[in-house]
Amino acid sequence: MTDTLSEADAANELMRLARQIARHDKLYHADDAPEITDQEYDALTRRNRELEAALPHLIREDSPSKNVGHQIAASPLSKVTHEVRMMSLDNAFSDEGLLEFVERVRRYLNLADSETLAFTVEDKIDGLSCSLRYEKGKLVRAATRGDGQVGEDVTANVAHIPDIPQRLPDGVPDIFEVRGEVYMERAAFAALNEKAEAEDTKRFANPRNAAAGSLRQKDAKVTAERPLRFWAHGWGAASDIPGATQADVVAALRGWGFPISPLFARFETAQALIAHYNAISSQRPDLPYEIDGVVYKVDRLDWQERLGFLSKAPRWAIARKFPAEKAETTLEAIDIQVGRTGKLTPVGRLAPVLVGGVTVTNVTLHNRDEIERLGVRPGDRVVIQRAGDVIPQVVENLTRGVPREPFAFPHRCPVCGSEAVAEDDDVDVRCTGGLICEAQRTQRLEHFVSRKALDIEGLGSKTIAQFFDLGWLESPADIYRLKNRKDAILALEGWQDKSVDNLLAAVEDKREPDAARLLFGLGVRHVGETTSRDLMKALGTLPALREAAEAYSAYREENPREEGEKVSPFKTRMDQAAKDTLGVSDGIGATVAHALADFFHEPHNVAVWEDMLGNEEKEGEVSPPLYEVEVLDSPVAGKTVVFTGKLETMSRDEAKAQAERLGAKASGSVSAKTDLLVAGPGAGSKLKKAESLGIEVIDEAGWAAIVARAG
């Protein structure tokens, strides 16, 4: 439910979801070491979509809906930028969800009920996405998906996969990128693990991890020894498309020698789509490879083009996942892990159990409330479920009625001993130690140098941990003092003159960082990428931010909640105080202002801030410039556009998507902040209001001209 949430609560939840999903994306896509089930991951992304749909003005810059996969971290393989982004897919979880998708496509395209809407259907193999670029019929490059924009070069490795042709027949387009999945069949996976056991080497958790680990090898000879397969299901950059439909192109791929799904089919009714899903589901146990669902795609390519894309997925395709598998086991222990933000996360240790061919030993228990809801304690028999080849979730406690003391969630951090508390109605318990907590310090430093914060190349998690253990990195400002430790770094194993020079140059390059990135990197709670930029747009400098936060703190102390004052008026008053002091009109209220005030109230944080930025008596390690707003090169960039009346060449959703692609904000109502009204036939009150306010009004043809000029 979203209608009962305050905006502050929703913003808080979106922040937590963004961080959780980003972590699990990295574990799955970059580390090949997932910790939650597909079903659990899908629940997180579904909740994120619900909140964003209800409160679009709270969508974060680091929203999971804008990301695909995970950025490529340190890797022995070189990086490849995809000419055409490799997208992810949204999910449906039921017949109703699929029917809603079909109806959504019809609405977007303005199709009459009598008009045929065909889809292709194929099973969704559980493998590693790969893009194969052919130029004049010759394979010139193969790359993994990575984060969708940048992947890893695996050209030498795919040469050892027999399903992938090195040359295509005559007559193919000059440039064509074939996209599909690298996978390992079940029998080959079992044989690989049997060999590993006999040789006392590392076993793989599941076929997907085996395929990913085998393909992403620096030494292609290792890949050559692994029984990898490939099948094609789509394409990326292409100088020409061999057909007018998805089915046409897939047939062409088959003709060029690529394997495709043996269950690929085309249907024209929703009932047939559901029937084929059921048929594939019934065959699943007997297939020689692992699948985790079914993929539907609009067949006509011109309609695919009109439908376009959301930030991370096409509007013209959807995946429908299979339900979870279940098993019983014993919960042997509950360990508490401490994350970068200080969150205490309980992890259940299980007696090993086989679920769908995979042995699992760990399960996330999320938070204190989840433990209480399930009533779990060490020694309980539990039912776990697994929707994919990953660590499962607990769905039932079979020994709940057995008298025994409940699990005592700690009130102190197990790492540093600081008090662990939950703020207000927050379900998460957090260590209050901040940068004095060893568990948080290294992860906060990792966050500070991460791509979306300061983006300092060469400071990965292992290097930060090593320098931390040596006492060289206690706070972010220490990063800029590494220049004084050049000789000491050179004395460490694995470091050479060039690598040390590169690291120190990367640090020096960020000695005058972007102010919003630095603010985001400091990890102030509730202050994500978007909020950091909004604050900097309003205030301009970091010293001005501190001054505004302290002004809000003073107001909060001088104007506490009055006796008898209801929550809603009090919150409205504090939200207005936040807007007055921070200078931000939309999307930022008391929650963010409270977080900033609390940050500067903590002496440890002030010490870190002044060590970094300095104060009146002391110069800091960095000199952040004024924040500069980046504006897209579009005539409507930064403006607010409203669409009204009947649009005849496109649907309302399509028009709004166009506006957002051009850097404009698409609003549903006319106000003094509206810059442009696009009015179709039948425009009523919105048109009158726009005219009374002197707002520019154009028709649909005028809007099409703006889109054409910008494109």
N, C-alpha and C positions, 0 to 999 in steps of 0.2 A: 504494500500500500504506500502511496506517495502523498495522498491528499491530507493525511494527518501530520505530516512532517513539516517542521518549520524550515525556512530556507537555510538557516544556519545548520540545522541537523542534516539537511540534504547535502549541503556543501561538505560537511564533515564526513558523511558517508561516502561521497564521491571521491574525496581525497584518499580515504582508506582503501576503497576499491581500486583506484588507480595504482596505488603502491602494491597491493596484493597481486593484482593481475600482472603488473610489470615483472614482479619477482617470479611468478610462475611461468611467464613467457620466457624469461631467461633460462630457467631451469629446464624447460621443455625444448626450446629451439636452439639455444646456444650451448647448454651443458649436457643435453641428452640425459638429464637426470630428474624427471618430473617427481613432484611430491604430492600431488592431488589427482583425483580422478577426472576424467573428461567431464563427467556429469557435474562434479563439484565446480570445475572451472567454468562450465557453461552457465551454472547458476549465478556465479559472480558476474559474468559478462551480461547475462540477461537482466540482473538487477541494475547494473550500470546503465543499460539502455533504457530501462523503465524510468529511472530518475532523470536522465538526460532528455527523454521525450517530454516528461512533465515539466521540467525546468530548464529549457534550453539555454538560458542566459548563465547557467552555472556550469556549462560544459568547460572542462579544464583543457589547458594546452596539452597536458600529458594524458588526456583521456585515452583509455584503452580502445575506444571506438575509432581513434585516429591512427592506431598502430597495427602493424602486421608483424607477427613473429617477434624477433628481438634483434637489436643491433649486434653486429659481429664484434666480439671482444678480441683480445689477443689471440692470434691464431697463426699456425705455421703456414696456412694457405693465404695467397694474395686475395685482395678484395676486388669485387667486380660490381660496377654500378649497372643495374638493369635499365635498359632503354625504356621499357614499359614495365611499370611496377607490377610485382607479383602479389596479388591480393589474397586475402583470406575469404572465408565464407561465413555468412550468418547462418543460424541454425533454427530448425523447427523441431519440435519434440513430440508431435502428435498429429493425427489426421486433421484436427482443427487448425493446428499451426500451419500445416501445408495448405489447407484451403484458404486461410487468411492470406498467405503469400500469393497464391494464384489471384485472389480477388484484388490484392494490392497492385499487382502488375496490371490487371485490367483497368483499374481506376487511373493509374499513372499514364497509361497509353490512351485513355478515353475510348476503350473498345466497347462496341455494342455487344450485348449478350449473345447475339447470333454469330459473331465473328470468331473463327477458330483460333485458339491460342494453344499452340503445340509446344511441348517440352521434350528434351532428351533426358534420359534417366540412366544412371550407371552406379555401380557400387563404389563406395569411397574406400579405397585401399589405405591401410595405415602404414604409410611410408614416409620418405623424405622428398619434398618438392625439389624439382630440378628443371632448369631451363637449358635447352640445347640450341645454340645459334649456328645456323647453316648459311654460308655465303656462296652463291653459285653452286649449291649442292654439296659443299664440303663442310664438315663439322669444324668450326674454328674456335668454339668456346662452349664450355659447360659450367653452370654455376648453380649453387644452392640458393634457396630463397632468402636466407638471412632475415633481415628486417623488412623485406619486400622491396626496398630500394637498393640495398647493398648486400650482396651475397659473397660466397667463397668460390674461387676458381678451382674446379675439379675436372678440368679438361683431360688431364693425363689419366685420371682415375676411371672416367667413364669409358675410356678406350678398352677397358677390360670387361665391360658389360656386354654380353653377346646380343642383347635385344636392341642395342643402340647402334644404328648404321653410321659408319664414318663418312659415307657418301650417299647421296640421294639420287634417284633416277633423273634422266634428262627431262627438262620441261618444268622443273619446280621453280618457284619464285626466286629471284636473285638473293633476297634476304628473307629468312623465315626462322623464327624461334619456336621450336617445339617444346611444349611444357607437359610435364607428367610427374610420375612418382617412381623413385628408386625404392625397391622393397626386397625382402627376403622371404622366401616361402617357408612354411612351417617346418617341413621335413628338413630343409637345409639348415634352419635355425637350430633344430634339435641336434643335428649332426655336429654343428659348430660347437655347441655347448658340451656335447659328449667328448669331443676332441680336447676342449679346454680343460675339462675335468680330468681327463687322462694325463694331460701335460701339466696339471696343477697351475693353470693360468686363469686369468679373469674370465668369468662367465658373463654373458649378456643377460639383461633382465627380460627382454622381449624382442620379437623380430624387428620392430621399428627402431629400437636403440641399436640393434646389431647392424641394420642397414645404414643408419646415420653414422655410426662409428666407423664402419667399413669404408664408406664413401669419403669421409672427411679425413683421409690419411695424407700426411705429407709424403710418405713413400708409396707411390702407386703400386709397388710390388705387393704390398700388404692387401690393397684392394683386389688385386688380381687373384689372390688366394681365397677371396670370399665369394660365395655363390649369390651374387646380386642379380636382380631382374629389373626391368623397366616397362612401364606402359604409359602411353600418351593419352592425354585427355583435353588438351587445349593448345593455345599458342600465345605468343607475345608480339614483339615487333615483327612486321612482315611488309615486304614491298608489294605484295599482292595476296589476296585471299582466294583460295581455290573453291569457291562456293558461296551461296547466299544464305546458308543455314548452318547451324552447328553440326547437324548430321552430315551435310555435304563435306565439311572440312574434316570431320572424323573419318569419313570414308576415304578421303584423300590421304590422310595420315596412314591408314591401313594399307592403301595402295603403295605408299612409299616405303613400306617395310616395317612400320612401327606396330608393336602389339598394342591393342586397345582392350578395354574390358570385354570379356565374352558375354557380359550381361547388359551391354549397352543397347538401348532401345529408344524409340520415339513414340509418344502418345499424345492424343488430342483432347483427352478428358481428365478431369481431376480424379474420377473414380479409377481410371486406368493407372494413374500415377500411384495411387494408394495400393492398388492390387499388385503392381510390380514391386513396390517396397516390401509387401508381405511375402512375395515369392522369393525375393533376394534374402530376406530375413530367414526364411525356412531353409534355404540352401547354405546359409552361413557356416554351420558347423562342419560341413563337408567340403568347403572350398579349400584349396591348397595354400591359401594365403589369408592373412588377417584383414578383416574389414571392420570399420566402426560406424558405418552408416551408408546412406544413399545420397547422391547429388542430383539435383534437378536444375536444368538450364533452359531458358527461353530459346526456342529453336531458331527463329528468324534473327539474322545478324543486324538488320536495320533496326529492329525493335531493341536488341541489346544495346545498340549505340544510343538510341533515344533514352533508354532507361538509365544508362550511365552507371556511375559508382557513388557510393557513400565514401566516407573517409578511408575505410579499410576493406570494404567488400562491395561486389557488384550488386545492383538492384535486381539483376536478371537471373540470379542463381541463388540457391539455398541448399544447405545440407540438412538431412534428417538423420539424427543419431539413433543408435539402437539403445534399448534399456540396459540397465546395469546388471552385472552378474553378482551373485552373493555366495558367502561361505561363512562358517562358524570358526572361531578361534578364541584364544585366551588373551586378555589384556594383561601383560606381565608387569608393566611399569608405566608411569606417567612422568616424563621429563619436562622441564620448563626451559625454553630457549628465550634469549633476550635479543631483540632485533635492533636495527639502527635507531628507530624512534623510541626505543625503550620498552616496546610492547613485549609483554610476557606471553609467549605462545606455548600451550601444552601440546606435547607430542606423545602419542601412545606407542609403546613398544609391544609388538604382538608376538605370540608364538607363531613361527613360520607356518603359513597356510597356502595351499595352491588354489588360485582362483583363475579359471579360464586359461590354465597352462602357465601362469606366472606365480612365482613364490613371492609373497609380500610379508614384510616384517614391521612396517611403521604405518601410522595413521595420524593425520592432524586432528586435534580436538578443538581447534579454533580459539576458544577463549573460556573464561570461567563459567559463563552462562551455559555454554554447550555442555560442559562437564556436569553442571547441576541438572540440566534438562535430561540428559541421558542417565544420570545417577551412576556413572561409571567409577569404579575403583580398581586398583591393581588386584588381579585374581579373578575378575569377572569374566564370564563367557559372553562374547559379543557376536553379533551378526555384522559382517562387513559387506560392502558392495563395491564393485569395480565396473566403471563404464568404459574404461580404456586400459591400456597396459601401464598403469601407474598405481601409486599408493592409494588405497581405498579410504572410504569413510565409514564410520560406525553408524548403523541405522537402527540397531536394537540392542538392548542390554538384557540378556537372558537370565541373569542372576540378580535382577534389581530387587527382588523381594527378600533376599537373604540378609539377615541382620548383620551389619558391619558398619564401622565408622565411615562417614563420607570422606572423600578426598579433600584435604585441606589445601586450598590454593594459597600460595605464599603471599604474605603481606610485605615481604622484603625481597629485594632483587637477589637472586641466587649468585650473581656475579660480584656485585660490589657492596651488597648489604644495605643499600639505600632503601628508603620507604617505597613501596609499590602501591599505587593508588589508581582508582578509576575516577575520571572527572565527570561530575554531574551524572547524566544518565548513560554515559559511555560504557559499553560492555567490555572494552579493552582495559586491562590493567597495565600500567606503565611504571617503569623505574624512574624515579625522580633524580637520579644521579647525573644525567646529562653527560657532559664530556669527562666527568670524573669516573664514569663507568666504562671499564675496559671493553665490554661487549658493544657499547654504543660508539666509542671513540673511533675504532678502526672503520666501522661501517659508515659513520658520519663523514670521515675523511674520504672514504670511497665515493660517497654521494657528492661531496664537494668537488671532486675532480671528474665526475662523470660527464658524459657527453652533453646532457641537457643543462648541466651547471657550468663549471669552469672549463670543462672539456680539455683537460691536460693529458696529452698523449704520454704513455710510458709509465704512468703511475697506476698500475693494476692492483688488484686486491693482494696478490702475493708480495709485491714490492712494498705496499703500504704496511702490511703485517710485519715484514722484515724490518723496515725502518722504525716501526713503532716499537718492536721488541728491543731494538738497539737504543731506544730512548731519543730518537731523532725527530719523531713526529708526535707531538702531544696535542697540537691544535692546528687549524688550517693555516695560520700565519707561519708555522714552522716549515711549511712546504716551500715558502719563498726564501728560507734560510739554508736550503739544501746546497746553494751555491758555495757555502762556506765548508761543505763536507765533500768536495770533489775527490780529494785524495783518499778519504775514508771509503767512499763508495767504490772507487777504483780497486781498493784492496779486497773488496768482497768477491767471492767466487761468481763467475758468470758475467761480470761487468768489464767492458772494454772502453777505450777512450771515446770511440764513436757513440756507443750507447749512452755513456754518461753525458757527453756533450749534447746529444739529442734530448735527453731528459731535462737538463738544465736550461736548454734553449726553449723547450716547450713551456717550462715554468716561467721563464722571463717573458715569454710572449703574452702571458696572462697577468703581468704585473699591473696592467691598466685594464682590467676586465670590464665587460658589460655589467652595469650596475644591477640589472634585473637578474642576470645569471648568478652574480655573487650572492644576492639576497636569497635566491632559491637554493643555492649551494649550502648556505648556512643552516638549512633544515629547520627553519621556524615552523612550528606546527600550524597547519591549516594554510600555509603560504606556499602554494605550488607555483608552477611555471606561469600560468595565466594570471594568478593573483599578484605575483611578483611584478609582472610587466604592467598590470593595471595600476599598482601602487607607484611604480616608477614614472609612468605616464603622468600621474596626477602630481607627484611630489618632486620629480626631477633628480634628486640626489639622495644618497643614503643618509647623510647627516640630517636632511629634512625629514626623512622617514623616522629616525630615532626621536627627533623633536616632536613629531606628530603623535607617536606612540606614547611618549611621556605625557603629552597634553591629555590624551585620552585617559591615561592612568590616573592623572590628577582629577579629572572630571569624575571618574568612577569612584574614587575615594571620597570626593566631596558630595557626591550625589548617589548614595546607595539606595537600594530598593526601600521604599518607604513602607512603614507598617500598614498593612491592609491593601497595598498596591498590588493589583493582579499581575500575573506573569506577562500577559500580552501587552498592556500599556508600558510596563517596565522594559520589555524587550524592544518595543517601538522607540522608546526614548533613548535606549542605549544604541540602537541601530542608527538613529539620527545623529547622536554624538559621534559615532564612528565616521559617518559620512562628513560631518563638519570638520573633524580633526584630520582625517586622512585625505579628504578632498576627492573621494571616489563616489560617483553617484549611483552606479549600478553594480549589483553582484557582490559587494563587500559590505559587511555589517559588523555587528558586535562580536561575532565569533572570531573573525580575523583580528579585530582591534584588541580583543582580550588576549589573544595569543601573542601579539606583538608587545602588549603591555607586560604580560607575564615574562616574556623573553628578556626584556630590559630590566625587569625587577630582580632577575636572578644574577647575583654577582659573578658567577662563573661565565655566564653569557656575555656580560658587559666586558669582562676581562678579555674574552676571545675577540669581541667586536673592536675594542680599542687596540688590541695587539695587531689586528688586521688593518684597521682604518685610522687609528690614532685618535687623539683628542687635542684640546687646546695646547697642552704642554708637550705632547709627544707625537712624532710623525709615525704613521703606520707603515705596514709592509706593502700595501697596494694603494693606488690612486685612482679609484673608479671615476670615470667621466660622467658628465650629464647623460641621462638616459635619452636616447634618440629613437623616435617612433618610426618604424619601417612602414611604408605605404606601398601597396601594389600598384603597378602601372595600369590603371583601369579608370575610366571616367566616373565610375560609381564607387571606387574603393573608399572605405571609411564612411559611406553614406548609409542612411536608413531608407529602404525601399519597401513600399506596400503594394500588393497586388489585389485588385478588386474587380468584380464583375465576372463575366464568362470569358475564359481564355479559349480561343478556338484552335490554335495550332499546338498547344501543349497543355498539360495539366498544371494545377497550382503547385504541386510538389516539384514538378520539373522546373517551373519558373523560379521557385525559391532556391532550388539547387544551383541554377545558373547565377543568381545574385550572389550566393555565398562563394561560388568559385571566382567571382570577380572582386571579391574582397568587401562586398556590401553586407549589411545586416538586413535580413528579410523579416519584417515585422508584420503582425496581423492586425494592427490598429493604427489609425492616423492620430498624430499628436503634433505638438509644436516641434518635436525633434525629427519628424519625418522630412526627408529631403526630396523624395520622388514618389509619385503615385502612378502606377501603371493600371489604367482603367480599360476594361473590356465592356462589351455590351451588357446592359443591365446594371451598371454601377449605380449605387444609390447613395446612402448616407455618408459613406467614406469619401465619395467624390465631392459631395456638397461641403463636407468639413474641410477637405483639402483646399477647395476653392476659397472658402472663407478665411483660411489661414495663409493664403497666398503661396501654397506649395505647388511646385512644378508638376503638371499632369501630362502624361503621354499615353498613346494607345499601344496596343500589342506590337504593331509594326515598328513603332519607335523604339520599343524595348529590343526587338530583334536586331535593329540596326546597331544599338549599343553593344549587344553581344557579339555581333559580327566584327565591329571595329576592334573590340578588345581581343577577339580570338585570332 
